[in-house]
Amino acid sequence: MASATLKLSKMESSWVLEGASARPFSLINEYLDYLVDRAYSPRTVEAYAFDLLSFARWLLSEKVALENVTTDVVVRYL
C-alpha cells in the first residue's frame, strides 16, 4: 500500500512529512514550516500536519498529483 510510505515526524518545533512517497509533497512541509514561522500554536500545527498527512495518503491512493488538486478533488476527498 502506497500510503504506508508516508509518515509524520516531529522535527524541533514543526512536523515533517517523510517517507518513500514524500518527495511530491514537499509543499506540505513548506506550509507546515510557514505555520511555525507565523507562530501558530504547536497544537494547531500538529493538527494541520495530521490532516495533511491523511490528504496526501488519499491523493496517493487516488493517483492524483498535488499540483492537480482542484476544488472537485477536495470535494471528493471530503
TORTORTOR-324530 format. One line per field, with one value per residue: residue number from 1; chain; x, y, z of N, C-alpha, C, O in turn. Coordinates in steps of 0.1 Angstrom, whole numbers. Layout:
i = NUM:...
ch = A:...
n.xx = X:...
n.yy = Y:...
n.zz = Z:...
ca.xx = X:...
ca.yy = Y:...
ca.zz = Z:...
c.xx = X:...
c.yy = Y:...
c.zz = Z:...
o.xx = X:...
o.yy = Y:...
o.zz = Z:...
***
This chain:
i = 1:2:3:4:5:6:7:8:9:10:11:12:13:14:15:16:17:18:19:20:21:22:23:24:25:26:27:28:29:30:31:32:33:34:35:36:37:38:39:40:41:42:43:44:45:46:47:48:49:50:51:52:53:54:55:56:57:58:59:60:61:62:63:64:65:66:67:68:69:70:71:72:73:74:75:76:77:78
ch = A:A:A:A:A:A:A:A:A:A:A:A:A:A:A:A:A:A:A:A:A:A:A:A:A:A:A:A:A:A:A:A:A:A:A:A:A:A:A:A:A:A:A:A:A:A:A:A:A:A:A:A:A:A:A:A:A:A:A:A:A:A:A:A:A:A:A:A:A:A:A:A:A:A:A:A:A:A
n.xx = 8:7:2:14:39:42:48:46:70:83:100:121:104:84:65:73:66:75:91:91:74:72:84:69:53:65:57:38:54:67:46:38:61:58:36:47:66:49:41:20:0:15:-1:-20:-5:3:-22:-29:-8:-13:-38:-31:-14:-32:-47:-26:-20:-44:-45:-24:-34:-55:-41:-36:-18:-3:-1:-23:-46:-78:-108:-129:-115:-109:-134:-143:-125:-134
n.yy = -12:22:44:38:45:71:92:111:131:145:174:194:223:218:197:171:157:126:99:72:81:108:129:143:159:180:207:206:203:227:244:237:246:273:278:275:295:317:317:300:281:252:230:235:234:207:195:203:191:163:162:170:149:128:136:136:109:100:112:98:73:77:84:110:139:164:190:188:191:202:221:202:178:181:182:156:142:150
n.zz = 0:-9:7:31:29:37:64:94:111:141:141:158:163:145:122:99:68:57:40:16:-4:-1:-15:-37:-22:-10:-7:13:36:35:39:65:79:74:90:115:115:115:140:149:171:186:188:169:145:147:144:118:104:107:94:68:62:61:38:19:18:8:-17:-29:-30:-48:-70:-77:-84:-64:-76:-93:-78:-75:-68:-71:-66:-39:-28:-35:-18:7
ca.xx = 0:15:1:22:52:42:46:50:80:84:114:122:91:75:63:78:61:86:89:95:65:70:90:60:45:74:49:32:64:69:34:40:72:52:27:56:72:39:38:8:1:21:-12:-26:5:2:-35:-28:1:-20:-49:-24:-9:-43:-50:-16:-22:-56:-40:-16:-44:-63:-32:-37:-7:-6:-4:-35:-57:-88:-119:-136:-107:-110:-148:-142:-118:-143
ca.yy = 0:34:53:34:51:84:93:124:130:157:179:206:229:215:184:169:146:119:85:69:88:122:139:151:166:190:219:204:206:242:250:235:255:286:280:277:309:326:315:293:272:239:220:238:229:193:191:205:181:150:163:170:135:120:141:132:95:98:116:87:61:81:87:124:147:176:201:186:192:212:221:189:168:183:177:141:138:153
ca.zz = 0:-11:18:43:27:42:78:100:122:148:140:166:166:134:117:86:61:51:36:2:-13:4:-24:-44:-12:-3:-5:26:46:34:46:80:83:74:102:127:113:118:154:152:182:183:186:156:135:147:138:103:99:106:84:55:60:56:25:10:16:-1:-31:-34:-33:-59:-80:-80:-81:-56:-85:-100:-69:-78:-59:-73:-59:-25:-25:-35:-6:19
c.xx = 9:14:10:36:53:40:50:60:81:98:114:108:81:73:68:72:73:82:92:86:63:75:80:52:54:67:42:42:67:58:35:50:67:44:36:62:62:34:24:10:6:10:-19:-18:4:-11:-34:-19:-6:-31:-42:-18:-20:-47:-39:-17:-34:-52:-32:-25:-52:-55:-34:-25:-11:-9:-16:-48:-66:-99:-127:-128:-109:-124:-149:-136:-127:-154
c.yy = 12:43:50:40:66:84:107:122:144:162:193:211:226:200:182:156:139:105:84:77:103:133:148:161:176:203:218:208:221:249:249:244:269:288:282:291:319:325:309:284:258:229:222:232:214:188:192:194:168:151:163:156:126:124:136:117:92:101:105:76:64:84:101:132:160:188:200:187:204:212:207:178:169:179:162:136:139:143
c.zz = 0:1:30:41:31:57:82:111:128:147:147:169:155:132:103:80:54:47:21:-8:-10:-6:-31:-35:-4:0:9:37:46:41:61:86:84:86:114:126:117:132:157:164:178:181:173:145:135:141:123:97:97:95:70:52:55:42:15:7:7:-15:-37:-38:-45:-71:-86:-75:-73:-65:-93:-91:-73:-67:-59:-66:-44:-20:-25:-22:7:19
o.xx = 18:24:13:44:63:32:56:60:80:108:108:100:70:79:67:72:80:72:95:90:54:70:81:44:50:70:40:38:69:60:32:49:70:44:32:62:66:24:18:21:3:11:-24:-23:4:-11:-39:-22:-4:-34:-48:-17:-18:-49:-43:-15:-33:-56:-34:-23:-56:-60:-34:-22:-22:-18:-21:-59:-61:-99:-131:-135:-111:-126:-155:-140:-128:-163
o.yy = 14:49:59:39:72:76:115:112:154:154:203:205:231:192:192:145:146:100:94:80:109:144:160:169:180:210:228:214:227:259:258:249:277:299:290:297:330:332:313:279:253:220:213:226:208:178:183:189:161:141:156:152:119:115:131:112:83:94:102:70:55:87:103:131:165:196:209:184:216:203:202:169:159:172:156:126:130:144
o.zz = 8:5:38:50:29:62:75:119:121:150:142:176:156:139:95:86:47:51:14:-19:-15:-5:-31:-39:7:10:16:47:57:48:68:97:93:92:123:137:122:136:167:166:167:172:167:135:124:133:115:87:87:89:61:41:45:33:4:-4:-2:-24:-49:-49:-53:-82:-98:-64:-76:-62:-99:-95:-75:-58:-49:-60:-37:-10:-16:-16:15:28
***
